[in-house]
Amino acid sequence: MVQEYGLFIGGKWKKSEGKRFETINPATGEVLATFPSATKEELGDAVRAAKGAFERWRKTPAPRRGEMLLSDRFL
């Protein structure tokens, strides 16, 4: 079964309305996963979410940011 990924916007995974593209294993030609190409609206949502989170994120100490990025929350 091929894994289908979504968009991570504003701390939540969302299904995209845009087209999808495949990642292929070059050794076998097997499709490994599909990923979305965001629509203009989805891109706008992502930019707004990033701007909204920026002030809090930049005030977070670097070691804490690293812990957050490596946590299971984002996997």
PQR file of N, CA, C, O and H, with PARSE charges and radii, in Angstrom:
ATOM      1  N   MET A   1       0.843  -1.184   0.000 -0.4000 1.5000
ATOM      2  CA  MET A   1       0.000   0.000   0.000 -0.0000 2.0000
ATOM      3  C   MET A   1       0.886   1.245   0.000  0.5500 1.7000
ATOM      4  O   MET A   1       1.856   1.318   0.755 -0.5500 1.4000
ATOM      5  N   VAL A   2       0.565   2.191  -0.819 -0.4000 1.5000
ATOM      6  CA  VAL A   2       1.335   3.423  -0.950 -0.0000 2.0000
ATOM      7  C   VAL A   2       0.863   4.425   0.112  0.5500 1.7000
ATOM      8  O   VAL A   2      -0.332   4.685   0.253 -0.5500 1.4000
ATOM      9  H   VAL A   2      -0.223   2.131  -1.432  0.4000 1.0000
ATOM     10  N   GLN A   3       1.826   4.979   0.851 -0.4000 1.5000
ATOM     11  CA  GLN A   3       1.522   5.983   1.879 -0.0000 2.0000
ATOM     12  C   GLN A   3       1.170   7.304   1.200  0.5500 1.7000
ATOM     13  O   GLN A   3       1.877   7.745   0.294 -0.5500 1.4000
ATOM     14  H   GLN A   3       2.797   4.768   0.736  0.4000 1.0000
ATOM     15  N   GLU A   4       0.080   7.934   1.635 -0.4000 1.5000
ATOM     16  CA  GLU A   4      -0.308   9.254   1.123 -0.0000 2.0000
ATOM     17  C   GLU A   4      -0.129  10.274   2.234  0.5500 1.7000
ATOM     18  O   GLU A   4      -0.702  10.135   3.315 -0.5500 1.4000
ATOM     19  H   GLU A   4      -0.494   7.576   2.371  0.4000 1.0000
ATOM     20  N   TYR A   5       0.663  11.292   1.968 -0.4000 1.5000
ATOM     21  CA  TYR A   5       0.914  12.340   2.953 -0.0000 2.0000
ATOM     22  C   TYR A   5       0.041  13.550   2.663  0.5500 1.7000
ATOM     23  O   TYR A   5      -0.420  13.751   1.539 -0.5500 1.4000
ATOM     24  H   TYR A   5       1.129  11.405   1.090  0.4000 1.0000
ATOM     25  N   GLY A   6      -0.176  14.353   3.702 -0.4000 1.5000
ATOM     26  CA  GLY A   6      -0.959  15.574   3.571 -0.0000 2.0000
ATOM     27  C   GLY A   6      -0.083  16.788   3.804  0.5500 1.7000
ATOM     28  O   GLY A   6       1.142  16.716   3.714 -0.5500 1.4000
ATOM     29  H   GLY A   6       0.199  14.189   4.615  0.4000 1.0000
ATOM     30  N   LEU A   7      -0.728  17.903   4.105 -0.4000 1.5000
ATOM     31  CA  LEU A   7      -0.044  19.154   4.413 -0.0000 2.0000
ATOM     32  C   LEU A   7      -0.095  19.385   5.917  0.5500 1.7000
ATOM     33  O   LEU A   7      -1.121  19.133   6.550 -0.5500 1.4000
ATOM     34  H   LEU A   7      -1.724  17.961   4.178  0.4000 1.0000
ATOM     35  N   PHE A   8       0.994  19.858   6.488 -0.4000 1.5000
ATOM     36  CA  PHE A   8       1.035  20.173   7.918 -0.0000 2.0000
ATOM     37  C   PHE A   8       0.959  21.685   8.043  0.5500 1.7000
ATOM     38  O   PHE A   8       1.945  22.389   7.819 -0.5500 1.4000
ATOM     39  H   PHE A   8       1.827  20.062   5.974  0.4000 1.0000
ATOM     40  N   ILE A   9      -0.227  22.181   8.404 -0.4000 1.5000
ATOM     41  CA  ILE A   9      -0.479  23.625   8.471 -0.0000 2.0000
ATOM     42  C   ILE A   9      -1.085  23.960   9.816  0.5500 1.7000
ATOM     43  O   ILE A   9      -2.083  23.364  10.219 -0.5500 1.4000
ATOM     44  H   ILE A   9      -1.028  21.610   8.586  0.4000 1.0000
ATOM     45  N   GLY A  10      -0.490  24.904  10.505 -0.4000 1.5000
ATOM     46  CA  GLY A  10      -1.036  25.341  11.784 -0.0000 2.0000
ATOM     47  C   GLY A  10      -1.060  24.251  12.835  0.5500 1.7000
ATOM     48  O   GLY A  10      -1.950  24.227  13.685 -0.5500 1.4000
ATOM     49  H   GLY A  10       0.321  25.389  10.177  0.4000 1.0000
ATOM     50  N   GLY A  11      -0.087  23.344  12.786 -0.4000 1.5000
ATOM     51  CA  GLY A  11       0.002  22.283  13.784 -0.0000 2.0000
ATOM     52  C   GLY A  11      -0.910  21.096  13.537  0.5500 1.7000
ATOM     53  O   GLY A  11      -1.054  20.231  14.402 -0.5500 1.4000
ATOM     54  H   GLY A  11       0.636  23.364  12.096  0.4000 1.0000
ATOM     55  N   LYS A  12      -1.535  21.047  12.345 -0.4000 1.5000
ATOM     56  CA  LYS A  12      -2.457  19.950  12.042 -0.0000 2.0000
ATOM     57  C   LYS A  12      -2.200  19.422  10.637  0.5500 1.7000
ATOM     58  O   LYS A  12      -1.870  20.176   9.722 -0.5500 1.4000
ATOM     59  H   LYS A  12      -1.418  21.749  11.643  0.4000 1.0000
ATOM     60  N   TRP A  13      -2.358  18.107  10.485 -0.4000 1.5000
ATOM     61  CA  TRP A  13      -2.277  17.501   9.155 -0.0000 2.0000
ATOM     62  C   TRP A  13      -3.601  17.734   8.436  0.5500 1.7000
ATOM     63  O   TRP A  13      -4.674  17.531   9.005 -0.5500 1.4000
ATOM     64  H   TRP A  13      -2.627  17.494  11.228  0.4000 1.0000
ATOM     65  N   LYS A  14      -3.512  18.166   7.173 -0.4000 1.5000
ATOM     66  CA  LYS A  14      -4.711  18.424   6.381 -0.0000 2.0000
ATOM     67  C   LYS A  14      -4.575  17.758   5.020  0.5500 1.7000
ATOM     68  O   LYS A  14      -3.486  17.675   4.453 -0.5500 1.4000
ATOM     69  H   LYS A  14      -2.641  18.331   6.711  0.4000 1.0000
ATOM     70  N   LYS A  15      -5.697  17.290   4.516 -0.4000 1.5000
ATOM     71  CA  LYS A  15      -5.716  16.726   3.168 -0.0000 2.0000
ATOM     72  C   LYS A  15      -5.717  17.889   2.179  0.5500 1.7000
ATOM     73  O   LYS A  15      -6.446  18.864   2.357 -0.5500 1.4000
ATOM     74  H   LYS A  15      -6.582  17.357   4.977  0.4000 1.0000
ATOM     75  N   SER A  16      -4.908  17.779   1.153 -0.4000 1.5000
ATOM     76  CA  SER A  16      -4.798  18.850   0.162 -0.0000 2.0000
ATOM     77  C   SER A  16      -5.820  18.672  -0.950  0.5500 1.7000
ATOM     78  O   SER A  16      -6.211  17.554  -1.286 -0.5500 1.4000
ATOM     79  H   SER A  16      -4.316  16.986   1.009  0.4000 1.0000
ATOM     80  N   GLU A  17      -6.242  19.791  -1.511 -0.4000 1.5000
ATOM     81  CA  GLU A  17      -7.124  19.774  -2.680 -0.0000 2.0000
ATOM     82  C   GLU A  17      -6.309  19.816  -3.966  0.5500 1.7000
ATOM     83  O   GLU A  17      -6.866  19.709  -5.059 -0.5500 1.4000
ATOM     84  H   GLU A  17      -5.925  20.699  -1.239  0.4000 1.0000
ATOM     85  N   GLY A  18      -4.975  19.973  -3.841 -0.4000 1.5000
ATOM     86  CA  GLY A  18      -4.102  20.086  -5.006 -0.0000 2.0000
ATOM     87  C   GLY A  18      -3.747  18.741  -5.613  0.5500 1.7000
ATOM     88  O   GLY A  18      -4.154  17.687  -5.124 -0.5500 1.4000
ATOM     89  H   GLY A  18      -4.523  20.060  -2.954  0.4000 1.0000
ATOM     90  N   LYS A  19      -2.984  18.801  -6.682 -0.4000 1.5000
ATOM     91  CA  LYS A  19      -2.502  17.600  -7.352 -0.0000 2.0000
ATOM     92  C   LYS A  19      -1.507  16.886  -6.451  0.5500 1.7000
ATOM     93  O   LYS A  19      -1.005  17.468  -5.490 -0.5500 1.4000
ATOM     94  H   LYS A  19      -2.653  19.657  -7.080  0.4000 1.0000
ATOM     95  N   ARG A  20      -1.225  15.636  -6.758 -0.4000 1.5000
ATOM     96  CA  ARG A  20      -0.275  14.837  -5.988 -0.0000 2.0000
ATOM     97  C   ARG A  20       0.891  14.440  -6.884  0.5500 1.7000
ATOM     98  O   ARG A  20       0.752  14.356  -8.104 -0.5500 1.4000
ATOM     99  H   ARG A  20      -1.633  15.163  -7.538  0.4000 1.0000
ATOM    100  N   PHE A  21       2.037  14.197  -6.265 -0.4000 1.5000
ATOM    101  CA  PHE A  21       3.170  13.664  -7.002 -0.0000 2.0000
ATOM    102  C   PHE A  21       3.721  12.459  -6.256  0.5500 1.7000
ATOM    103  O   PHE A  21       3.545  12.328  -5.044 -0.5500 1.4000
ATOM    104  H   PHE A  21       2.150  14.264  -5.274  0.4000 1.0000
ATOM    105  N   GLU A  22       4.382  11.592  -6.989 -0.4000 1.5000
ATOM    106  CA  GLU A  22       4.877  10.333  -6.430 -0.0000 2.0000
ATOM    107  C   GLU A  22       6.374  10.405  -6.167  0.5500 1.7000
ATOM    108  O   GLU A  22       7.111  11.097  -6.868 -0.5500 1.4000
ATOM    109  H   GLU A  22       4.525  11.699  -7.973  0.4000 1.0000
ATOM    110  N   THR A  23       6.810   9.674  -5.140 -0.4000 1.5000
ATOM    111  CA  THR A  23       8.223   9.417  -4.901 -0.0000 2.0000
ATOM    112  C   THR A  23       8.452   7.960  -5.253  0.5500 1.7000
ATOM    113  O   THR A  23       7.756   7.072  -4.760 -0.5500 1.4000
ATOM    114  H   THR A  23       6.212   9.111  -4.570  0.4000 1.0000
ATOM    115  N   ILE A  24       9.432   7.724  -6.107 -0.4000 1.5000
ATOM    116  CA  ILE A  24       9.664   6.388  -6.643 -0.0000 2.0000
ATOM    117  C   ILE A  24      11.028   5.865  -6.207  0.5500 1.7000
ATOM    118  O   ILE A  24      12.014   6.602  -6.217 -0.5500 1.4000
ATOM    119  H   ILE A  24       9.998   8.445  -6.508  0.4000 1.0000
ATOM    120  N   ASN A  25      11.080   4.607  -5.828 -0.4000 1.5000
ATOM    121  CA  ASN A  25      12.331   3.940  -5.502 -0.0000 2.0000
ATOM    122  C   ASN A  25      13.082   3.717  -6.817  0.5500 1.7000
ATOM    123  O   ASN A  25      12.603   2.966  -7.667 -0.5500 1.4000
ATOM    124  H   ASN A  25      10.279   4.008  -5.820  0.4000 1.0000
ATOM    125  N   PRO A  26      14.244   4.348  -7.008 -0.5600 1.5000
ATOM    126  CA  PRO A  26      14.944   4.219  -8.293  0.2800 2.0000
ATOM    127  C   PRO A  26      15.474   2.817  -8.567  0.5500 1.7000
ATOM    128  O   PRO A  26      15.712   2.455  -9.720 -0.5500 1.4000
ATOM    129  N   ALA A  27      15.659   2.030  -7.516 -0.4000 1.5000
ATOM    130  CA  ALA A  27      16.178   0.676  -7.702 -0.0000 2.0000
ATOM    131  C   ALA A  27      15.118  -0.287  -8.221  0.5500 1.7000
ATOM    132  O   ALA A  27      15.428  -1.236  -8.941 -0.5500 1.4000
ATOM    133  H   ALA A  27      15.465   2.323  -6.580  0.4000 1.0000
ATOM    134  N   THR A  28      13.861  -0.036  -7.848 -0.4000 1.5000
ATOM    135  CA  THR A  28      12.801  -0.986  -8.206 -0.0000 2.0000
ATOM    136  C   THR A  28      11.709  -0.390  -9.086  0.5500 1.7000
ATOM    137  O   THR A  28      10.943  -1.119  -9.717 -0.5500 1.4000
ATOM    138  H   THR A  28      13.610   0.735  -7.263  0.4000 1.0000
ATOM    139  N   GLY A  29      11.642   0.945  -9.124 -0.4000 1.5000
ATOM    140  CA  GLY A  29      10.556   1.602  -9.852 -0.0000 2.0000
ATOM    141  C   GLY A  29       9.262   1.641  -9.065  0.5500 1.7000
ATOM    142  O   GLY A  29       8.250   2.143  -9.554 -0.5500 1.4000
ATOM    143  H   GLY A  29      12.264   1.536  -8.611  0.4000 1.0000
ATOM    144  N   GLU A  30       9.286   1.113  -7.842 -0.4000 1.5000
ATOM    145  CA  GLU A  30       8.094   1.065  -6.985 -0.0000 2.0000
ATOM    146  C   GLU A  30       7.758   2.464  -6.438  0.5500 1.7000
ATOM    147  O   GLU A  30       8.649   3.208  -6.029 -0.5500 1.4000
ATOM    148  H   GLU A  30      10.107   0.705  -7.444  0.4000 1.0000
ATOM    149  N   VAL A  31       6.464   2.807  -6.438 -0.4000 1.5000
ATOM    150  CA  VAL A  31       6.009   4.051  -5.837 -0.0000 2.0000
ATOM    151  C   VAL A  31       6.038   3.876  -4.319  0.5500 1.7000
ATOM    152  O   VAL A  31       5.401   2.970  -3.781 -0.5500 1.4000
ATOM    153  H   VAL A  31       5.741   2.202  -6.770  0.4000 1.0000
ATOM    154  N   LEU A  32       6.780   4.747  -3.635 -0.4000 1.5000
ATOM    155  CA  LEU A  32       6.906   4.654  -2.185 -0.0000 2.0000
ATOM    156  C   LEU A  32       5.829   5.444  -1.459  0.5500 1.7000
ATOM    157  O   LEU A  32       5.290   4.987  -0.451 -0.5500 1.4000
ATOM    158  H   LEU A  32       7.297   5.482  -4.073  0.4000 1.0000
ATOM    159  N   ALA A  33       5.515   6.633  -1.970 -0.4000 1.5000
ATOM    160  CA  ALA A  33       4.544   7.502  -1.310 -0.0000 2.0000
ATOM    161  C   ALA A  33       4.090   8.572  -2.286  0.5500 1.7000
ATOM    162  O   ALA A  33       4.730   8.810  -3.310 -0.5500 1.4000
ATOM    163  H   ALA A  33       5.954   7.005  -2.789  0.4000 1.0000
ATOM    164  N   THR A  34       2.971   9.218  -1.953 -0.4000 1.5000
ATOM    165  CA  THR A  34       2.527  10.382  -2.728 -0.0000 2.0000
ATOM    166  C   THR A  34       2.452  11.581  -1.796  0.5500 1.7000
ATOM    167  O   THR A  34       2.162  11.458  -0.606 -0.5500 1.4000
ATOM    168  H   THR A  34       2.452   9.024  -1.121  0.4000 1.0000
ATOM    169  N   PHE A  35       2.722  12.745  -2.376 -0.4000 1.5000
ATOM    170  CA  PHE A  35       2.747  13.994  -1.626 -0.0000 2.0000
ATOM    171  C   PHE A  35       1.903  15.039  -2.347  0.5500 1.7000
ATOM    172  O   PHE A  35       1.788  15.004  -3.573 -0.5500 1.4000
ATOM    173  H   PHE A  35       2.958  12.845  -3.343  0.4000 1.0000
ATOM    174  N   PRO A  36       1.309  15.971  -1.598 -0.5600 1.5000
ATOM    175  CA  PRO A  36       0.484  16.987  -2.239  0.2800 2.0000
ATOM    176  C   PRO A  36       1.288  18.175  -2.735  0.5500 1.7000
ATOM    177  O   PRO A  36       2.304  18.546  -2.147 -0.5500 1.4000
ATOM    178  N   SER A  37       0.826  18.755  -3.805 -0.4000 1.5000
ATOM    179  CA  SER A  37       1.276  20.077  -4.240 -0.0000 2.0000
ATOM    180  C   SER A  37       0.176  21.025  -3.777  0.5500 1.7000
ATOM    181  O   SER A  37      -0.955  20.948  -4.257 -0.5500 1.4000
ATOM    182  H   SER A  37       0.001  18.453  -4.283  0.4000 1.0000
ATOM    183  N   ALA A  38       0.498  21.902  -2.864 -0.4000 1.5000
ATOM    184  CA  ALA A  38      -0.511  22.785  -2.266 -0.0000 2.0000
ATOM    185  C   ALA A  38      -1.126  23.711  -3.310  0.5500 1.7000
ATOM    186  O   ALA A  38      -0.466  24.132  -4.260 -0.5500 1.4000
ATOM    187  H   ALA A  38       1.417  21.964  -2.474  0.4000 1.0000
ATOM    188  N   THR A  39      -2.399  24.016  -3.112 -0.4000 1.5000
ATOM    189  CA  THR A  39      -3.064  25.026  -3.937 -0.0000 2.0000
ATOM    190  C   THR A  39      -2.631  26.406  -3.440  0.5500 1.7000
ATOM    191  O   THR A  39      -2.000  26.521  -2.390 -0.5500 1.4000
ATOM    192  H   THR A  39      -2.935  23.675  -2.340  0.4000 1.0000
ATOM    193  N   LYS A  40      -2.968  27.441  -4.191 -0.4000 1.5000
ATOM    194  CA  LYS A  40      -2.644  28.812  -3.763 -0.0000 2.0000
ATOM    195  C   LYS A  40      -3.287  29.123  -2.417  0.5500 1.7000
ATOM    196  O   LYS A  40      -2.674  29.768  -1.566 -0.5500 1.4000
ATOM    197  H   LYS A  40      -3.480  27.348  -5.045  0.4000 1.0000
ATOM    198  N   GLU A  41      -4.512  28.667  -2.226 -0.4000 1.5000
ATOM    199  CA  GLU A  41      -5.219  28.925  -0.975 -0.0000 2.0000
ATOM    200  C   GLU A  41      -4.531  28.216   0.194  0.5500 1.7000
ATOM    201  O   GLU A  41      -4.376  28.791   1.271 -0.5500 1.4000
ATOM    202  H   GLU A  41      -5.010  28.143  -2.917  0.4000 1.0000
ATOM    203  N   GLU A  42      -4.120  26.966  -0.027 -0.4000 1.5000
ATOM    204  CA  GLU A  42      -3.434  26.215   1.023 -0.0000 2.0000
ATOM    205  C   GLU A  42      -2.084  26.845   1.350  0.5500 1.7000
ATOM    206  O   GLU A  42      -1.677  26.889   2.511 -0.5500 1.4000
ATOM    207  H   GLU A  42      -4.246  26.499  -0.902  0.4000 1.0000
ATOM    208  N   LEU A  43      -1.400  27.328   0.330 -0.4000 1.5000
ATOM    209  CA  LEU A  43      -0.133  28.015   0.554 -0.0000 2.0000
ATOM    210  C   LEU A  43      -0.361  29.274   1.389  0.5500 1.7000
ATOM    211  O   LEU A  43       0.404  29.557   2.311 -0.5500 1.4000
ATOM    212  H   LEU A  43      -1.731  27.292  -0.613  0.4000 1.0000
ATOM    213  N   GLY A  44      -1.402  30.021   1.069 -0.4000 1.5000
ATOM    214  CA  GLY A  44      -1.751  31.210   1.859 -0.0000 2.0000
ATOM    215  C   GLY A  44      -2.047  30.856   3.307  0.5500 1.7000
ATOM    216  O   GLY A  44      -1.623  31.564   4.221 -0.5500 1.4000
ATOM    217  H   GLY A  44      -2.024  29.791   0.320  0.4000 1.0000
ATOM    218  N   ASP A  45      -2.778  29.758   3.524 -0.4000 1.5000
ATOM    219  CA  ASP A  45      -3.071  29.295   4.891 -0.0000 2.0000
ATOM    220  C   ASP A  45      -1.774  28.977   5.637  0.5500 1.7000
ATOM    221  O   ASP A  45      -1.625  29.318   6.810 -0.5500 1.4000
ATOM    222  H   ASP A  45      -3.123  29.183   2.782  0.4000 1.0000
ATOM    223  N   ALA A  46      -0.826  28.312   4.940 -0.4000 1.5000
ATOM    224  CA  ALA A  46       0.444  27.941   5.567 -0.0000 2.0000
ATOM    225  C   ALA A  46       1.262  29.177   5.927  0.5500 1.7000
ATOM    226  O   ALA A  46       1.856  29.232   7.004 -0.5500 1.4000
ATOM    227  H   ALA A  46      -0.947  28.034   3.986  0.4000 1.0000
ATOM    228  N   VAL A  47       1.298  30.160   5.045 -0.4000 1.5000
ATOM    229  CA  VAL A  47       2.049  31.393   5.321 -0.0000 2.0000
ATOM    230  C   VAL A  47       1.429  32.139   6.500  0.5500 1.7000
ATOM    231  O   VAL A  47       2.149  32.616   7.377 -0.5500 1.4000
ATOM    232  H   VAL A  47       0.816  30.115   4.171  0.4000 1.0000
ATOM    233  N   ARG A  48       0.105  32.243   6.529 -0.4000 1.5000
ATOM    234  CA  ARG A  48      -0.560  32.923   7.647 -0.0000 2.0000
ATOM    235  C   ARG A  48      -0.296  32.195   8.966  0.5500 1.7000
ATOM    236  O   ARG A  48      -0.041  32.834   9.987 -0.5500 1.4000
ATOM    237  H   ARG A  48      -0.480  31.856   5.816  0.4000 1.0000
ATOM    238  N   ALA A  49      -0.356  30.875   8.949 -0.4000 1.5000
ATOM    239  CA  ALA A  49      -0.087  30.096  10.163 -0.0000 2.0000
ATOM    240  C   ALA A  49       1.355  30.292  10.629  0.5500 1.7000
ATOM    241  O   ALA A  49       1.616  30.419  11.825 -0.5500 1.4000
ATOM    242  H   ALA A  49      -0.564  30.356   8.120  0.4000 1.0000
ATOM    243  N   ALA A  50       2.282  30.315   9.683 -0.4000 1.5000
ATOM    244  CA  ALA A  50       3.696  30.504  10.035 -0.0000 2.0000
ATOM    245  C   ALA A  50       3.929  31.896  10.617  0.5500 1.7000
ATOM    246  O   ALA A  50       4.647  32.041  11.606 -0.5500 1.4000
ATOM    247  H   ALA A  50       2.070  30.211   8.712  0.4000 1.0000
ATOM    248  N   LYS A  51       3.336  32.906  10.019 -0.4000 1.5000
ATOM    249  CA  LYS A  51       3.473  34.274  10.550 -0.0000 2.0000
ATOM    250  C   LYS A  51       2.883  34.358  11.951  0.5500 1.7000
ATOM    251  O   LYS A  51       3.447  35.014  12.827 -0.5500 1.4000
ATOM    252  H   LYS A  51       2.752  32.789   9.216  0.4000 1.0000
ATOM    253  N   GLY A  52       1.753  33.699  12.163 -0.4000 1.5000
ATOM    254  CA  GLY A  52       1.111  33.720  13.474 -0.0000 2.0000
ATOM    255  C   GLY A  52       1.932  33.034  14.550  0.5500 1.7000
ATOM    256  O   GLY A  52       1.877  33.428  15.714 -0.5500 1.4000
ATOM    257  H   GLY A  52       1.295  33.166  11.451  0.4000 1.0000
ATOM    258  N   ALA A  53       2.695  32.009  14.176 -0.4000 1.5000
ATOM    259  CA  ALA A  53       3.489  31.245  15.143 -0.0000 2.0000
ATOM    260  C   ALA A  53       4.883  31.822  15.343  0.5500 1.7000
ATOM    261  O   ALA A  53       5.562  31.456  16.303 -0.5500 1.4000
ATOM    262  H   ALA A  53       2.739  31.688  13.230  0.4000 1.0000
ATOM    263  N   PHE A  54       5.325  32.704  14.471 -0.4000 1.5000
ATOM    264  CA  PHE A  54       6.712  33.161  14.470 -0.0000 2.0000
ATOM    265  C   PHE A  54       7.142  33.809  15.784  0.5500 1.7000
ATOM    266  O   PHE A  54       8.196  33.461  16.315 -0.5500 1.4000
ATOM    267  H   PHE A  54       4.774  33.001  13.691  0.4000 1.0000
ATOM    268  N   GLU A  55       6.369  34.726  16.312 -0.4000 1.5000
ATOM    269  CA  GLU A  55       6.783  35.430  17.529 -0.0000 2.0000
ATOM    270  C   GLU A  55       7.000  34.481  18.697  0.5500 1.7000
ATOM    271  O   GLU A  55       7.995  34.596  19.411 -0.5500 1.4000
ATOM    272  H   GLU A  55       5.513  35.009  15.881  0.4000 1.0000
ATOM    273  N   ARG A  56       6.088  33.555  18.897 -0.4000 1.5000
ATOM    274  CA  ARG A  56       6.232  32.586  19.994 -0.0000 2.0000
ATOM    275  C   ARG A  56       7.424  31.672  19.754  0.5500 1.7000
ATOM    276  O   ARG A  56       8.183  31.374  20.676 -0.5500 1.4000
ATOM    277  H   ARG A  56       5.279  33.461  18.316  0.4000 1.0000
ATOM    278  N   TRP A  57       7.587  31.229  18.512 -0.4000 1.5000
ATOM    279  CA  TRP A  57       8.657  30.293  18.172 -0.0000 2.0000
ATOM    280  C   TRP A  57      10.031  30.941  18.353  0.5500 1.7000
ATOM    281  O   TRP A  57      10.941  30.310  18.890 -0.5500 1.4000
ATOM    282  H   TRP A  57       6.971  31.471  17.762  0.4000 1.0000
ATOM    283  N   ARG A  58      10.190  32.184  17.915 -0.4000 1.5000
ATOM    284  CA  ARG A  58      11.508  32.821  18.009 -0.0000 2.0000
ATOM    285  C   ARG A  58      11.903  33.119  19.449  0.5500 1.7000
ATOM    286  O   ARG A  58      13.087  33.279  19.745 -0.5500 1.4000
ATOM    287  H   ARG A  58       9.450  32.697  17.479  0.4000 1.0000
ATOM    288  N   LYS A  59      10.934  33.194  20.336 -0.4000 1.5000
ATOM    289  CA  LYS A  59      11.222  33.427  21.759 -0.0000 2.0000
ATOM    290  C   LYS A  59      11.498  32.129  22.517  0.5500 1.7000
ATOM    291  O   LYS A  59      11.888  32.158  23.684 -0.5500 1.4000
ATOM    292  H   LYS A  59       9.973  33.063  20.096  0.4000 1.0000
ATOM    293  N   THR A  60      11.295  30.999  21.854 -0.4000 1.5000
ATOM    294  CA  THR A  60      11.550  29.694  22.470 -0.0000 2.0000
ATOM    295  C   THR A  60      13.046  29.398  22.390  0.5500 1.7000
ATOM    296  O   THR A  60      13.626  29.485  21.307 -0.5500 1.4000
ATOM    297  H   THR A  60      10.978  30.976  20.906  0.4000 1.0000
ATOM    298  N   PRO A  61      13.686  29.051  23.509 -0.5600 1.5000
ATOM    299  CA  PRO A  61      15.123  28.757  23.478  0.2800 2.0000
ATOM    300  C   PRO A  61      15.442  27.619  22.493  0.5500 1.7000
ATOM    301  O   PRO A  61      14.657  26.684  22.333 -0.5500 1.4000
ATOM    302  N   ALA A  62      16.597  27.718  21.843 -0.4000 1.5000
ATOM    303  CA  ALA A  62      16.996  26.747  20.817 -0.0000 2.0000
ATOM    304  C   ALA A  62      16.958  25.298  21.312  0.5500 1.7000
ATOM    305  O   ALA A  62      16.466  24.436  20.584 -0.5500 1.4000
ATOM    306  H   ALA A  62      17.235  28.477  21.973  0.4000 1.0000
ATOM    307  N   PRO A  63      17.456  24.988  22.524 -0.5600 1.5000
ATOM    308  CA  PRO A  63      17.380  23.585  22.959  0.2800 2.0000
ATOM    309  C   PRO A  63      15.937  23.068  23.026  0.5500 1.7000
ATOM    310  O   PRO A  63      15.666  21.917  22.683 -0.5500 1.4000
ATOM    311  N   ARG A  64      15.029  23.920  23.467 -0.4000 1.5000
ATOM    312  CA  ARG A  64      13.610  23.513  23.540 -0.0000 2.0000
ATOM    313  C   ARG A  64      13.041  23.308  22.139  0.5500 1.7000
ATOM    314  O   ARG A  64      12.281  22.367  21.912 -0.5500 1.4000
ATOM    315  H   ARG A  64      15.249  24.855  23.746  0.4000 1.0000
ATOM    316  N   ARG A  65      13.406  24.188  21.191 -0.4000 1.5000
ATOM    317  CA  ARG A  65      12.942  24.030  19.808 -0.0000 2.0000
ATOM    318  C   ARG A  65      13.396  22.684  19.256  0.5500 1.7000
ATOM    319  O   ARG A  65      12.628  21.977  18.603 -0.5500 1.4000
ATOM    320  H   ARG A  65      14.024  24.952  21.375  0.4000 1.0000
ATOM    321  N   GLY A  66      14.665  22.335  19.529 -0.4000 1.5000
ATOM    322  CA  GLY A  66      15.181  21.046  19.074 -0.0000 2.0000
ATOM    323  C   GLY A  66      14.399  19.886  19.643  0.5500 1.7000
ATOM    324  O   GLY A  66      14.068  18.942  18.925 -0.5500 1.4000
ATOM    325  H   GLY A  66      15.289  22.909  20.060  0.4000 1.0000
ATOM    326  N   GLU A  67      14.098  19.949  20.942 -0.4000 1.5000
ATOM    327  CA  GLU A  67      13.302  18.895  21.577 -0.0000 2.0000
ATOM    328  C   GLU A  67      11.943  18.762  20.905  0.5500 1.7000
ATOM    329  O   GLU A  67      11.464  17.656  20.655 -0.5500 1.4000
ATOM    330  H   GLU A  67      14.367  20.716  21.525  0.4000 1.0000
ATOM    331  N   MET A  68      11.334  19.898  20.618 -0.4000 1.5000
ATOM    332  CA  MET A  68      10.007  19.883  20.006 -0.0000 2.0000
ATOM    333  C   MET A  68      10.051  19.273  18.602  0.5500 1.7000
ATOM    334  O   MET A  68       9.185  18.477  18.238 -0.5500 1.4000
ATOM    335  H   MET A  68      11.722  20.796  20.821  0.4000 1.0000
ATOM    336  N   LEU A  69      11.057  19.647  17.823 -0.4000 1.5000
ATOM    337  CA  LEU A  69      11.148  19.142  16.459 -0.0000 2.0000
ATOM    338  C   LEU A  69      11.458  17.647  16.406  0.5500 1.7000
ATOM    339  O   LEU A  69      11.064  16.961  15.462 -0.5500 1.4000
ATOM    340  H   LEU A  69      11.761  20.293  18.118  0.4000 1.0000
ATOM    341  N   LEU A  70      12.159  17.146  17.415 -0.4000 1.5000
ATOM    342  CA  LEU A  70      12.510  15.731  17.439 -0.0000 2.0000
ATOM    343  C   LEU A  70      11.491  14.870  18.169  0.5500 1.7000
ATOM    344  O   LEU A  70      11.655  13.652  18.246 -0.5500 1.4000
ATOM    345  H   LEU A  70      12.479  17.703  18.182  0.4000 1.0000
ATOM    346  N   SER A  71      10.448  15.479  18.702 -0.4000 1.5000
ATOM    347  CA  SER A  71       9.442  14.724  19.456 -0.0000 2.0000
ATOM    348  C   SER A  71       8.536  13.945  18.496  0.5500 1.7000
ATOM    349  O   SER A  71       8.504  14.214  17.295 -0.5500 1.4000
ATOM    350  H   SER A  71      10.314  16.468  18.639  0.4000 1.0000
ATOM    351  N   ASP A  72       7.812  12.986  19.044 -0.4000 1.5000
ATOM    352  CA  ASP A  72       6.874  12.176  18.266 -0.0000 2.0000
ATOM    353  C   ASP A  72       5.714  12.989  17.722  0.5500 1.7000
ATOM    354  O   ASP A  72       5.013  12.533  16.819 -0.5500 1.4000
ATOM    355  H   ASP A  72       7.838  12.767  20.019  0.4000 1.0000
ATOM    356  N   ARG A  73       5.501  14.160  18.243 -0.4000 1.5000
ATOM    357  CA  ARG A  73       4.369  14.982  17.813 -0.0000 2.0000
ATOM    358  C   ARG A  73       4.405  15.252  16.311  0.5500 1.7000
ATOM    359  O   ARG A  73       3.358  15.338  15.670 -0.5500 1.4000
ATOM    360  H   ARG A  73       6.070  14.531  18.977  0.4000 1.0000
ATOM    361  N   PHE A  74       5.602  15.385  15.751 -0.4000 1.5000
ATOM    362  CA  PHE A  74       5.728  15.726  14.340 -0.0000 2.0000
ATOM    363  C   PHE A  74       5.958  14.527  13.442  0.5500 1.7000
ATOM    364  O   PHE A  74       6.136  14.685  12.234 -0.5500 1.4000
ATOM    365  H   PHE A  74       6.452  15.315  16.272  0.4000 1.0000
ATOM    366  N   LEU A  75       5.959  13.335  14.010 -0.4000 1.5000
ATOM    367  CA  LEU A  75       6.212  12.138  13.179 -0.0000 2.0000
ATOM    368  C   LEU A  75       4.935  11.473  12.760  0.5500 1.7000
ATOM    369  O   LEU A  75       4.967  10.460  12.062 -0.5500 1.4000
ATOM    370  H   LEU A  75       5.815  13.207  14.992  0.4000 1.0000
TER
END
